[in-house]
Amino acid sequence: MPDSDPPHSQAPRESRATLRARALRLLARREHSRAELERKLGRPRAGQQAPQPDMLAGVLDELQSQGLLDEQRFAQSLARRVARGHGSARVLGELRQHGLDEQMAQQALRDAQAELEPEAQRALALLRRHHPTPPADMAQRARQMRFLQRRGFGTDAVRHALRMHGAGADVAQDDTPCD
């Protein structure tokens, strides 16, 4: 008589040590949020069942208590990386997508903005890199505007970047760009 359980239910579960080793391998490559690690480690592997949720939570708790899994550090790293070529809206969206709470996301964004040049200058640099010549007509201007908006730059930063790109000059020191 055939067994009524699906075949994968007979597969062994991953041990705690193996689960911890997998988590450490992932963390060695780059920082991860807790939600990201839960998702990646919670999936069943070939020939094995998904780990028990309480064992997974225990491993992640242990890594957090040892400082190996640090959501604040992850948030700051991600915010700095994304902010180099994108605006504030995109940075916040990326942070939220990784399961970080709003307060941590806002703080990481503020920290990244403090380390980088103002948003309008980043928008101008990106615009000049991707569109070396100023827009010749309104259609090109609109296309360049959409280019920056898709990357999360705010309206003020986009306008400022387009104005400076059209003028062919760098952002002046006494000109107050928008953040």
Contacts in CASP RR format, 6 or more apart in sequence:
PFRMAT RR
TARGET T0000
AUTHOR 0000-0000-0000
METHOD contacts of the structure
MODEL  1
MPDSDPPHSQAPRESRATLRARALRLLARREHSRAELERKLGRPRAGQQA
PQPDMLAGVLDELQSQGLLDEQRFAQSLARRVARGHGSARVLGELRQHGL
DEQMAQQALRDAQAELEPEAQRALALLRRHHPTPPADMAQRARQMRFLQR
RGFGTDAVRHALRMHGAGADVAQDDTPCD
3 10 0 8 1.000
8 44 0 8 1.000
8 47 0 8 1.000
8 49 0 8 1.000
9 49 0 8 1.000
11 44 0 8 1.000
11 47 0 8 1.000
11 48 0 8 1.000
11 49 0 8 1.000
12 47 0 8 1.000
12 48 0 8 1.000
12 49 0 8 1.000
13 48 0 8 1.000
13 49 0 8 1.000
13 50 0 8 1.000
13 51 0 8 1.000
13 52 0 8 1.000
14 22 0 8 1.000
14 45 0 8 1.000
14 48 0 8 1.000
14 49 0 8 1.000
14 51 0 8 1.000
16 55 0 8 1.000
16 59 0 8 1.000
19 41 0 8 1.000
19 51 0 8 1.000
19 55 0 8 1.000
19 56 0 8 1.000
19 59 0 8 1.000
20 59 0 8 1.000
20 62 0 8 1.000
20 63 0 8 1.000
22 41 0 8 1.000
23 37 0 8 1.000
23 41 0 8 1.000
23 59 0 8 1.000
23 60 0 8 1.000
23 63 0 8 1.000
23 69 0 8 1.000
24 63 0 8 1.000
24 68 0 8 1.000
26 32 0 8 1.000
26 37 0 8 1.000
26 40 0 8 1.000
26 41 0 8 1.000
27 37 0 8 1.000
27 63 0 8 1.000
27 68 0 8 1.000
27 69 0 8 1.000
30 77 0 8 1.000
31 70 0 8 1.000
31 73 0 8 1.000
31 74 0 8 1.000
31 77 0 8 1.000
31 78 0 8 1.000
32 40 0 8 1.000
32 69 0 8 1.000
32 74 0 8 1.000
33 71 0 8 1.000
33 74 0 8 1.000
33 75 0 8 1.000
33 98 0 8 1.000
33 99 0 8 1.000
33 100 0 8 1.000
34 60 0 8 1.000
34 64 0 8 1.000
34 69 0 8 1.000
34 71 0 8 1.000
35 98 0 8 1.000
35 99 0 8 1.000
35 100 0 8 1.000
36 98 0 8 1.000
36 99 0 8 1.000
37 60 0 8 1.000
37 69 0 8 1.000
38 56 0 8 1.000
38 60 0 8 1.000
41 51 0 8 1.000
41 56 0 8 1.000
41 59 0 8 1.000
42 50 0 8 1.000
42 51 0 8 1.000
42 56 0 8 1.000
43 50 0 8 1.000
44 50 0 8 1.000
60 69 0 8 1.000
63 69 0 8 1.000
64 70 0 8 1.000
71 100 0 8 1.000
71 104 0 8 1.000
72 104 0 8 1.000
72 107 0 8 1.000
72 108 0 8 1.000
74 98 0 8 1.000
74 100 0 8 1.000
75 95 0 8 1.000
75 100 0 8 1.000
75 104 0 8 1.000
75 105 0 8 1.000
75 107 0 8 1.000
75 108 0 8 1.000
76 108 0 8 1.000
76 111 0 8 1.000
76 112 0 8 1.000
78 94 0 8 1.000
78 95 0 8 1.000
78 98 0 8 1.000
78 108 0 8 1.000
79 91 0 8 1.000
79 94 0 8 1.000
79 95 0 8 1.000
79 105 0 8 1.000
79 108 0 8 1.000
79 109 0 8 1.000
79 111 0 8 1.000
79 112 0 8 1.000
80 111 0 8 1.000
80 112 0 8 1.000
80 115 0 8 1.000
80 116 0 8 1.000
82 90 0 8 1.000
82 91 0 8 1.000
82 94 0 8 1.000
83 91 0 8 1.000
83 109 0 8 1.000
83 112 0 8 1.000
83 113 0 8 1.000
83 116 0 8 1.000
83 122 0 8 1.000
84 116 0 8 1.000
84 122 0 8 1.000
85 122 0 8 1.000
85 126 0 8 1.000
85 151 0 8 1.000
86 94 0 8 1.000
86 151 0 8 1.000
86 152 0 8 1.000
86 153 0 8 1.000
87 119 0 8 1.000
87 122 0 8 1.000
87 123 0 8 1.000
87 151 0 8 1.000
87 152 0 8 1.000
87 153 0 8 1.000
87 154 0 8 1.000
87 157 0 8 1.000
88 109 0 8 1.000
88 113 0 8 1.000
88 119 0 8 1.000
88 152 0 8 1.000
88 153 0 8 1.000
88 154 0 8 1.000
88 179 0 8 1.000
89 152 0 8 1.000
89 153 0 8 1.000
89 154 0 8 1.000
90 151 0 8 1.000
90 152 0 8 1.000
90 153 0 8 1.000
91 108 0 8 1.000
91 109 0 8 1.000
91 112 0 8 1.000
91 152 0 8 1.000
92 105 0 8 1.000
92 106 0 8 1.000
92 109 0 8 1.000
93 105 0 8 1.000
95 104 0 8 1.000
95 105 0 8 1.000
95 108 0 8 1.000
95 109 0 8 1.000
96 102 0 8 1.000
96 105 0 8 1.000
100 108 0 8 1.000
113 119 0 8 1.000
113 179 0 8 1.000
116 122 0 8 1.000
117 125 0 8 1.000
118 171 0 8 1.000
118 177 0 8 1.000
118 178 0 8 1.000
118 179 0 8 1.000
119 153 0 8 1.000
119 154 0 8 1.000
119 157 0 8 1.000
119 177 0 8 1.000
119 178 0 8 1.000
119 179 0 8 1.000
120 156 0 8 1.000
120 157 0 8 1.000
120 160 0 8 1.000
120 161 0 8 1.000
120 164 0 8 1.000
120 171 0 8 1.000
120 177 0 8 1.000
120 178 0 8 1.000
120 179 0 8 1.000
121 171 0 8 1.000
121 177 0 8 1.000
122 153 0 8 1.000
122 157 0 8 1.000
123 148 0 8 1.000
123 153 0 8 1.000
123 157 0 8 1.000
123 158 0 8 1.000
123 160 0 8 1.000
123 161 0 8 1.000
124 160 0 8 1.000
124 161 0 8 1.000
124 164 0 8 1.000
124 165 0 8 1.000
124 170 0 8 1.000
124 171 0 8 1.000
126 148 0 8 1.000
126 151 0 8 1.000
126 161 0 8 1.000
127 144 0 8 1.000
127 147 0 8 1.000
127 148 0 8 1.000
127 161 0 8 1.000
127 162 0 8 1.000
127 165 0 8 1.000
128 165 0 8 1.000
130 147 0 8 1.000
131 144 0 8 1.000
131 147 0 8 1.000
131 165 0 8 1.000
134 165 0 8 1.000
134 166 0 8 1.000
134 168 0 8 1.000
135 141 0 8 1.000
135 143 0 8 1.000
135 144 0 8 1.000
135 162 0 8 1.000
135 165 0 8 1.000
135 166 0 8 1.000
141 162 0 8 1.000
144 162 0 8 1.000
144 165 0 8 1.000
145 158 0 8 1.000
145 162 0 8 1.000
148 154 0 8 1.000
148 157 0 8 1.000
148 158 0 8 1.000
148 161 0 8 1.000
148 162 0 8 1.000
149 155 0 8 1.000
149 158 0 8 1.000
153 161 0 8 1.000
154 178 0 8 1.000
156 178 0 8 1.000
157 177 0 8 1.000
157 178 0 8 1.000
157 179 0 8 1.000
160 171 0 8 1.000
160 177 0 8 1.000
160 178 0 8 1.000
164 170 0 8 1.000
164 171 0 8 1.000
171 177 0 8 1.000
END
